Amino acid sequence: MAGAGEDEAAPPPHPPSLDRQQPMEEALAAAKRRRSEHYHGVADGPSFRMEDLPAEVQPVIISLLPLKEAVRTSIVSRSWRMLWRFHCDLCFNERGDVDSNTDDNSADQVNGTGTNDQSTNQCGTKITRAKFIETVNSVIQQHSGVGINKFSIKCGLLIEDSEHLDRWIEFAASSKAKTIDFDLKIFDYPVEEVPHFPLEALDAQGSSLVQSLSLASVSIKPSSGICRFTILRRLVLKSVQIFGDFPGLLANCSRLEDLEIIRCSGVDDFIVPNRLDKLQNLLIAGTDVQMVVIHAADLAHFEYEGRLIPIVLHGCSKLEKATIAFDPLILMHWPMHSI
């Protein structure tokens, strides 16, 4: 009986159950799933790959990135190397701020292209003008030249750099860019002679597709013979030396809606021809003109800043506001009914 009691009180030990290992295995599996979700973003399905998208969609997605970031994606996958070459906005800025969170060298190493839209190295030292020119030339040489929406150059160029300027303008024209922006101002020292911007180059493709043209610190020679700016809607000229028939050029821009003339020279009588019946906004500031004559039926906003001169408004029945600042900065706001 005693032996039986002892047997009942102290049953023999069982071997360790395999069920105890199950919680640990489940924890490891859960951790693995979490890591998979972290890297792929999808727990229960296949990971997203750019290659799975239609070929015509991939360049569209890449074009939503800034140019420099688009080029950097070329390092990620060999199949992406060509995608940036269809980027629709080519913007180069020699005067950009330092991007200390990125490594510009990674972009420079992609097929030898340096697409520094901020044009600075990681230490904050601006690249030389020669390096900037080399960068732009390299990019436009490798770009497809198709589907350009905006082509922008902001850098200081000298007269001796004109061959590069001509190459960039030819590329912008042949790629049928809709927005063209050239600012060639040199901040280091004043320049009496500025590079010439050949408007006729944009007119040489049969019909210009430029909708917005902004020029700064260049010279132009407009004429009535440049007649293919038929869809130009916005024209901005800053510190531009104008030689030639400027009213004749404007007369051929029948769809022009916005016109800004700031600190320009070479125009004595500023005449807006009556063919600009779609012009809505006009700004003339710091430009030494003898007279302003405007024929624009749809003109809604007019602003003038400069010396005391005659200003004649013909048929501007839709004018809502005119702001005129004669020297010494005497401001007058004229409502529509008093014009």
Number of C-alpha atoms within 10 A of each C-alpha: 6 7 8 9 9 10 11 10 9 9 8 8 6 6 6 7 7 7 8 9 9 10 10 11 11 11 11 12 12 12 12 12 14 15 13 15 15 11 10 14 14 14 14 9 9 9 12 11 8 13 11 8 10 9 11 8 10 17 19 15 14 21 19 13 15 15 21 21 19 24 29 21 20 19 16 10 10 9 11 20 17 15 21 27 22 21 26 25 19 25 20 24 18 22 16 15 13 16 16 12 7 12 13 21 15 16 22 17 14 16 14 12 21 24 27 26 24 19 27 22 17 15 10 12 10 18 15 12 15 9 14 22 18 14 21 21 16 16 18 17 13 15 19 17 19 14 14 22 18 19 23 20 20 19 20 19 20 15 13 9 14 15 10 15 22 16 13 20 19 17 20 25 24 18 20 23 26 20 20 23 17 22 20 20 21 15 10 7 7 9 12 5 12 23 22 18 21 17 16 16 17 25 18 14 15 8 15 21 21 24 19 19 16 16 20 22 25 24 23 21 17 19 19 14 12 19 18 20 23 16 18 22 19 20 18 17 24 21 20 23 22 17 14 15 15 20 17 18 19 25 20 22 24 20 20 25 19 19 19 16 19 20 17 22 18 16 19 12 14 18 18 22 19 17 17 22 18 18 25 20 19 20 17 22 19 16 22 19 20 14 16 17 15 20 19 25 20 18 25 18 18 18 16 21 20 18 17 14 12 10 14 13 16 14 14 18 15 15 22 15 17 19 16 21 18 15 11 10 11 9 13 11 11 15 12 15 10 5 14
